[in-house]
């Protein structure tokens, strides 16, 4: 269903905020922070500090992972009453590995407008300064906090040919690096912490060297990991795993079966039969 963004005033505005340096905010974002009637935020203290710097006195309403299911209905009600609502995260662009999606989903469901502003996000500057190819990449966000599930996720990315981008917290970074090394191998990586802040640091090199160099880190972390550069030896994996490599890359089932049949020089009907027997 078509929806124009600028035909009404009762919009939900998604407003990016700085990822560290408070000067990294657009004029348009500042104007909207002043203009909206209510500003949804993860932590009122964090957003309050930003508003104080720019002498903005907009009313704040907490919206985080524990109350978003309730807040989303209030937001729809406010918009229907003709109020203008803003949504920010503590740092960066809203909804990217942060709360807010449920609110946006409910607003759209009620045929109200959502306007997203361009602005700060951590993974873009990390990528372009990483020294690792940015031509094609997958932004994954946070891996699972549980190591066993994290390993399962990494295994699904093992043969992905494009640059991989992860967010990670300081207290889990050592374990995550070790899991990446064990599953993906000694790839080139860039570990970036405290982007745009005075203590910004880049660690670049083979992951094994970075593991030895990294001890206790603080601050927000972005991991840029080189994609799989090795030509896959299909004789070392079975037909089902071979098909799943393509499915995980977003190729549909029919095309994946066709590609596997061609690469293994096996009749497509045989590949199809084996795959569908496996699915039962």
Residue pairs with C-beta under 8 A, 6 or more apart in sequence:
1 111
3 108
3 111
3 113
4 113
5 11
5 113
5 114
5 115
6 113
6 115
7 113
8 113
9 82
9 84
10 79
10 80
10 81
10 82
10 83
10 84
10 112
10 113
11 79
11 84
11 85
11 112
11 113
11 114
11 115
12 75
12 79
12 85
12 86
12 87
12 103
12 104
12 107
12 112
12 113
12 114
12 115
13 32
13 36
13 84
13 85
13 86
13 87
13 115
13 116
13 117
14 87
14 93
14 94
14 95
14 100
14 104
14 114
14 115
14 116
14 117
15 29
15 32
15 33
15 39
15 86
15 87
15 88
15 94
15 117
15 119
16 25
16 26
16 29
16 88
16 92
16 93
16 94
16 117
16 118
16 119
16 120
16 121
17 25
17 29
17 47
17 50
17 88
17 89
17 90
17 91
17 92
17 119
17 120
18 24
18 25
18 50
18 91
18 92
18 120
18 196
19 91
19 92
19 120
19 121
19 122
19 195
19 196
19 220
20 91
20 194
20 195
20 196
20 197
20 200
20 220
21 196
21 197
22 50
22 53
24 120
24 196
25 50
25 54
25 119
25 120
26 117
26 118
26 119
28 117
29 117
29 119
30 54
30 56
32 86
32 117
33 39
33 51
33 54
33 56
33 58
33 86
33 88
34 56
34 58
35 84
36 58
36 84
36 85
36 86
37 58
37 59
37 78
37 83
37 84
37 85
38 58
38 59
38 60
38 61
38 78
38 83
38 84
38 85
38 86
39 47
39 51
39 58
39 59
39 60
39 61
39 85
39 86
39 87
39 88
40 61
40 62
40 63
40 71
40 75
40 85
40 86
40 87
40 88
40 100
40 103
41 47
41 60
41 61
41 62
41 63
41 87
41 88
41 89
41 90
42 62
42 63
42 64
42 88
42 89
42 90
42 98
42 99
43 62
43 64
43 90
44 60
44 62
46 90
46 91
47 60
47 88
47 90
48 60
51 57
51 58
51 60
58 86
61 71
61 74
62 71
63 71
63 87
63 99
63 100
63 103
64 99
65 99
68 99
68 100
68 102
68 103
69 102
71 103
72 102
72 103
72 105
72 106
72 107
73 106
75 85
75 103
75 106
75 107
76 106
76 107
76 110
76 112
78 85
79 85
79 107
79 110
79 112
80 110
80 112
87 94
87 100
87 103
87 104
88 94
89 95
89 96
89 98
89 99
89 100
90 98
91 120
91 122
91 220
92 98
92 120
92 121
92 122
93 119
93 120
93 121
94 100
95 101
95 104
96 121
96 123
96 141
97 141
97 142
97 167
104 114
107 113
107 114
108 114
120 196
122 167
122 195
122 220
122 222
123 139
123 165
123 167
123 222
125 195
125 196
126 165
126 190
126 192
126 195
126 222
126 224
127 134
127 137
127 163
127 165
127 224
128 134
129 190
129 192
129 202
130 190
130 192
130 202
130 204
130 224
131 188
131 190
131 204
132 163
132 188
132 189
132 190
132 224
132 225
132 226
133 163
133 226
133 227
134 163
136 161
136 162
136 163
136 227
137 162
137 163
137 164
137 165
137 227
138 157
138 160
138 162
138 163
138 164
138 165
139 165
140 153
140 157
140 164
140 165
140 166
141 166
141 167
142 166
142 167
142 168
143 150
143 153
143 154
143 166
143 168
143 176
144 150
144 152
144 153
145 172
147 175
147 179
150 176
150 179
151 179
151 182
151 183
154 179
154 180
154 183
154 184
155 183
156 248
157 164
157 184
157 248
158 183
158 184
158 228
159 228
159 232
159 245
159 248
160 227
160 228
160 248
160 249
161 227
161 228
161 229
162 227
163 224
163 225
163 226
163 227
164 223
164 224
164 225
164 226
164 227
165 222
165 223
165 224
165 225
166 176
166 222
166 223
166 225
167 220
167 221
167 222
167 223
168 176
168 221
168 222
168 223
169 221
170 193
170 216
170 217
170 218
170 219
170 221
173 191
173 214
173 217
173 221
174 211
174 214
176 223
177 191
177 207
177 210
177 211
177 214
177 223
178 211
180 187
180 189
180 207
180 223
180 225
181 207
181 208
181 211
184 207
184 225
184 228
186 206
186 207
186 208
187 206
187 207
187 225
187 226
188 204
188 205
188 206
188 207
188 226
189 203
189 204
189 205
189 206
189 207
189 210
189 223
189 224
189 225
189 226
190 202
190 203
190 204
190 223
190 224
191 202
191 203
191 204
191 210
191 214
191 221
191 222
191 223
191 224
192 200
192 201
192 202
192 203
192 221
192 222
192 223
192 224
193 199
193 200
193 201
193 217
193 218
193 219
193 220
193 221
193 222
194 200
194 201
194 218
194 219
194 220
195 220
195 222
197 219
199 219
203 210
203 213
203 214
207 225
232 245
234 242
234 263
234 264
237 245
239 260
239 264
239 266
239 271
239 274
239 275
240 274
240 275
240 278
242 260
242 263
242 264
243 253
243 256
243 257
243 260
243 271
243 275
246 255
246 256
246 259
246 260
247 253
247 256
251 259
253 275
257 268
257 271
257 272
257 275
258 268
260 266
260 271
261 267
261 268
261 270
261 271
264 271
